[in-house]
Amino acid sequence: FAPLPLFPFFHIVNFIFILTATRESRGALEFSSSHPLASLVSALIACSGGTLGLNLLLGLPLAAPFTEPKSIALIALLWCHTSASSPVCIFLRRYLVFHCPGDYFHRLLASLPVKLFLSICKELRRARIIAVGIDAAKAVYPGAWTVLIIAGTVKATGSKWARTIERFIRNAPDSSEHELLKLSFVSKAAFVCSVLYTMTDRGFGLLPLDQLVLASGLCLSAVQVS
């Protein structure tokens, strides 16, 4: 599991879930038609929420997610060989989810087999992303357990924390959906995983980190599909 690259497949799955959730929120589809630029900006922020939140926490450049070079080699229905955070890749995801002719792409995503498969892939990615956030925090604050735990949590749940900004751009603010006011299961699970990863990294774990990451991903997947 660890040698598998996150890009492109796992990142694409993540983009699909984020943008599908955005599309299904009230007024999002109509807004994307009447204000395409604002809708695209909100999509960029939502899809880059994990990196934006992590960089804000660690004092790193907020523009980093948008500066990766584009290198497009192939464009297909669900495949885009470019930087995982590039606007081109995210725009393709947004176009398919919001404006695919006949709405066939959204119908495909809504089918149970596809939704189950993508849910498993998304949670496996989340388990890996938590470790990525902790590693990034270690490079800046190597001895700060609290920062490591928060970094792993924010990196894995960035789209939920960015939802307030995304909805503000769409002129549809809703304070009841603020993640701090009502933590979702995903945020709670990511926090627990971050604690376990940090303890394992410090030599207090019962399993090697790579096995713990795989076990966490399988547990998250089982909960989400149950």
C-alpha positions as CSV (number, residue, x, y, z in Angstrom):
1,F,0.0,0.0,0.0
2,A,2.8,2.5,1.0
3,P,4.6,2.3,-2.4
4,L,1.4,3.2,-4.3
5,P,1.6,6.8,-5.5
6,L,-1.2,9.1,-4.4
7,F,-1.2,10.9,-7.7
8,P,-3.0,10.6,-10.0
9,F,-5.7,8.1,-9.0
10,F,-6.2,8.8,-5.3
11,H,-6.1,12.6,-5.8
12,I,-8.7,12.3,-8.6
13,V,-11.0,10.3,-6.4
14,N,-10.6,12.9,-3.7
15,F,-11.5,15.7,-6.2
16,I,-14.6,13.8,-7.3
17,F,-15.9,13.4,-3.8
18,I,-15.3,17.0,-2.8
19,L,-16.9,18.5,-6.0
20,T,-19.8,16.1,-5.9
21,A,-20.6,17.2,-2.3
22,T,-20.3,20.8,-3.5
23,R,-22.6,20.2,-6.4
24,E,-25.2,18.6,-4.2
25,S,-25.3,21.6,-1.8
26,R,-28.2,24.0,-2.3
27,G,-27.8,26.4,-5.2
28,A,-24.3,25.2,-6.2
29,L,-25.3,23.9,-9.7
30,E,-27.1,27.1,-10.6
31,F,-24.3,29.2,-9.3
32,S,-21.7,27.4,-11.4
33,S,-23.7,28.3,-14.5
34,S,-24.3,31.9,-13.7
35,H,-20.8,32.6,-12.1
36,P,-18.4,30.1,-13.6
37,L,-15.2,31.9,-12.5
38,A,-16.3,32.2,-8.8
39,S,-17.4,28.6,-8.9
40,L,-14.0,27.5,-10.3
41,V,-12.2,29.5,-7.5
42,S,-14.3,27.9,-4.9
43,A,-13.5,24.5,-6.4
44,L,-9.8,25.2,-6.3
45,I,-10.0,26.2,-2.7
46,A,-12.1,23.2,-1.7
47,C,-9.8,20.7,-3.5
48,S,-6.7,22.3,-2.0
49,G,-8.1,22.8,1.5
50,G,-5.8,20.2,3.1
51,T,-2.6,21.8,1.8
52,L,-3.9,25.4,2.4
53,G,-4.8,24.6,6.0
54,L,-1.5,22.8,6.6
55,N,0.6,25.6,5.2
56,L,-1.4,28.2,7.2
57,L,-0.7,26.2,10.4
58,L,3.0,25.7,9.7
59,G,3.7,29.2,8.3
60,L,4.4,28.0,4.8
61,P,3.4,29.8,1.5
62,L,-0.4,29.6,1.0
63,A,0.1,29.8,-2.8
64,A,2.1,26.6,-2.9
65,P,-0.8,24.4,-4.0
66,F,-1.2,26.6,-7.1
67,T,2.4,26.8,-8.2
68,E,3.1,23.2,-9.2
69,P,4.0,22.9,-12.9
70,K,1.5,21.6,-15.3
71,S,2.6,18.7,-17.5
72,I,-0.4,17.3,-19.3
73,A,0.3,14.0,-21.2
74,L,-3.1,12.6,-21.6
75,I,-6.7,13.8,-21.0
76,A,-9.5,11.3,-20.8
77,L,-12.8,11.1,-19.1
78,L,-11.3,10.7,-15.6
79,W,-7.6,11.0,-16.2
80,C,-5.5,14.1,-16.3
81,H,-1.7,13.8,-16.3
82,T,-0.8,17.0,-14.7
83,S,0.1,18.4,-11.3
84,A,-2.4,17.1,-8.6
85,S,-3.1,20.6,-7.5
86,S,-3.1,22.4,-10.8
87,P,-6.1,24.4,-12.0
88,V,-6.3,22.3,-15.2
89,C,-6.8,19.0,-13.4
90,I,-9.3,20.5,-10.9
91,F,-11.2,22.3,-13.7
92,L,-11.6,19.0,-15.6
93,R,-13.0,17.4,-12.5
94,R,-15.3,20.4,-11.9
95,Y,-16.6,20.3,-15.5
96,L,-17.4,16.6,-15.5
97,V,-19.2,16.8,-12.1
98,F,-21.2,20.0,-12.9
99,H,-21.7,20.2,-16.7
100,C,-21.3,16.8,-18.2
101,P,-23.7,16.4,-21.2
102,G,-26.7,14.3,-20.1
103,D,-25.4,14.4,-16.5
104,Y,-24.1,10.9,-17.1
105,F,-20.9,11.4,-15.1
106,H,-22.8,12.4,-12.0
107,R,-25.2,9.4,-12.5
108,L,-22.3,7.1,-12.7
109,L,-20.8,8.4,-9.5
110,A,-24.2,8.0,-7.7
111,S,-24.4,4.3,-8.6
112,L,-23.8,2.0,-5.6
113,P,-20.9,-0.1,-6.9
114,V,-18.9,2.9,-8.1
115,K,-19.7,4.9,-4.9
116,L,-18.5,2.0,-2.7
117,F,-15.2,1.6,-4.6
118,L,-14.5,5.3,-4.6
119,S,-15.3,5.5,-0.9
120,I,-12.8,2.8,-0.1
121,C,-10.1,4.5,-2.2
122,K,-10.8,7.9,-0.6
123,E,-10.4,6.6,2.9
124,L,-7.2,4.7,2.1
125,R,-5.9,8.0,0.7
126,R,-7.0,9.8,3.9
127,A,-5.0,7.4,6.0
128,R,-1.9,8.2,3.9
129,I,-2.5,11.9,3.9
130,I,-2.6,12.0,7.7
131,A,1.0,10.7,7.7
132,V,2.0,13.2,5.0
133,G,0.7,16.1,7.2
134,I,2.6,14.8,10.2
135,D,5.8,14.5,8.2
136,A,5.5,18.0,7.0
137,A,5.0,19.3,10.5
138,K,8.0,17.3,11.8
139,A,10.2,19.3,9.4
140,V,9.2,22.6,11.0
141,Y,8.3,21.6,14.6
142,P,10.0,18.3,15.2
143,G,9.3,18.2,19.0
144,A,5.8,19.6,19.1
145,W,3.4,16.7,19.5
146,T,0.3,19.0,19.5
147,V,1.3,20.6,16.2
148,L,2.0,17.2,14.6
149,I,-1.4,15.9,15.7
150,I,-3.3,19.0,14.5
151,A,-1.3,19.0,11.2
152,G,-2.3,15.4,10.4
153,T,-5.9,16.1,11.2
154,V,-6.1,19.3,9.1
155,K,-4.3,17.8,6.1
156,A,-6.7,14.9,6.0
157,T,-9.9,17.0,6.5
158,G,-9.0,20.2,4.7
159,S,-12.0,20.3,2.4
160,K,-14.3,20.3,5.4
161,W,-12.4,23.2,7.1
162,A,-12.4,25.1,3.7
163,R,-16.1,24.7,3.3
164,T,-16.8,28.0,5.1
165,I,-14.6,29.9,2.6
166,E,-16.0,27.9,-0.4
167,R,-19.6,28.7,0.6
168,F,-18.7,32.4,1.2
169,I,-17.3,32.7,-2.3
170,R,-20.6,31.2,-3.6
171,N,-22.5,33.8,-1.5
172,A,-24.1,31.0,0.5
173,P,-22.7,31.2,4.0
174,D,-24.1,28.8,6.6
175,S,-22.6,28.9,10.1
176,S,-24.3,25.7,11.0
177,E,-21.9,23.8,8.7
178,H,-18.8,25.2,10.4
179,E,-16.6,22.2,11.3
180,L,-15.5,23.7,14.6
181,L,-19.1,24.0,15.7
182,K,-20.0,20.4,14.9
183,L,-17.1,18.1,14.3
184,S,-17.9,15.4,11.8
185,F,-17.0,11.7,12.2
186,V,-14.2,12.2,9.6
187,S,-12.5,14.9,11.6
188,K,-12.8,12.9,14.9
189,A,-11.4,9.8,13.1
190,A,-8.6,11.8,11.6
191,F,-7.7,13.2,15.0
192,V,-7.5,9.7,16.5
193,C,-5.4,8.4,13.7
194,S,-3.1,11.4,14.0
195,V,-2.6,10.6,17.7
196,L,-1.8,7.0,17.0
197,Y,0.6,7.9,14.1
198,T,2.4,10.4,16.3
199,M,2.7,7.9,19.2
200,T,4.0,5.3,16.8
201,D,6.5,7.8,15.3
202,R,7.8,8.5,18.8
203,G,8.3,4.8,19.5
204,F,5.1,4.1,21.5
205,G,3.2,2.2,18.9
206,L,2.3,-1.5,18.8
207,L,2.6,-1.7,15.0
208,P,5.0,-0.3,12.5
209,L,3.8,2.9,11.0
210,D,3.1,1.5,7.5
211,Q,1.0,-1.3,8.9
212,L,-0.9,1.2,11.1
213,V,-1.6,3.4,8.1
214,L,-3.0,0.4,6.2
215,A,-5.1,-0.7,9.2
216,S,-6.4,2.8,9.7
217,G,-7.4,3.1,6.0
218,L,-9.2,-0.3,6.1
219,C,-11.1,0.7,9.3
220,L,-12.1,4.1,7.9
221,S,-13.3,2.4,4.7
222,A,-15.3,-0.2,6.6
223,V,-17.1,2.5,8.6
224,Q,-17.8,4.7,5.5
225,V,-19.3,1.8,3.5
226,S,-21.3,0.3,6.3
